[in-house]
């Protein structure tokens, strides 16, 4: 059992003035939604096995919102560990469905709708059943997701979902209807042509800044999943050992742009970080015991995105 698991309660609420959100995230190693309120602003951090994978601020779902939320100096917060069975407020239903989707979780969600019990069944992040099945699916979701003032609870049976019913639709567009326009505006430009000198400079700067924390970096073509350029540090043996498995991952996996990035644990305390773009994928290997996840997602990731945009525009 890790130190995080020993020190983080399974369920907790408190004041940000007394306990900063960064302190809370440092001690959580399980999966949960850390919700917070600061005046008229509401936000949430989505933690999968203690790792920050997404954030939402005032219904805008984007990982970059995590930085603003983590910098709040006042307000309140709450989290509940995702156990076998637990309850959350009904107003968190949208966040619950979002967390299940991006994490690939299986779960049963039970609540009352129009004074009747309803069960939504999710398998590996996809809604596969609703009992009873509504006549108008879209209207049903639009109604339940907008009813944020409803004073009720949602019961979640985590990782106990079975394939029920005939529904196998993915409701991502309905769940995230508020962010579609904003996502289109902020999406980085992509091109099949790339200035590799900028990528080389970016990887070299990583080595200068992080030293032996940074093991290697590669950029792959999204079309054929073959490496376009690979940067080797002094840890050549480590790089060679994992390069084949990374190549197989890209060839066999369906990496979708909507997730923007992936974090994968490798053996021997190494972490694989993958950034997804339309025409290229960037794969970086770090020493997991030395890299800080907050630095990786809040600082390093935006810098890499900026360097990539420069490389396709020059």
Secondary structure, DSSP 8 states (H G I E B T S, - for coil): --HHHHHS-SEEEEETTTS-HHHHHHT--S-EEEEEEETTEEEEEEEETTEEEEEEETTEE-TTHHHHHHT--SSEEEEE---SEEEEEGGGHHHHHHHHHHHT--EEEEEEETTEEEEEEEETTEEEEEES--S-HHHHHHHHHH-TT---EEEEEET-----SS-----HHHHTGGGHHHHHHH-----S---HHHHHHHHHHHHHHHGGGEEEEEEEETTT--EEEEEE-S-HHHHHHHHHHHHHHHHH----GGG-EEEEEETTTEEEEEEE-SSEEEEEEEETTT--HHHIIIIIHHHHHHHHHHHHH-
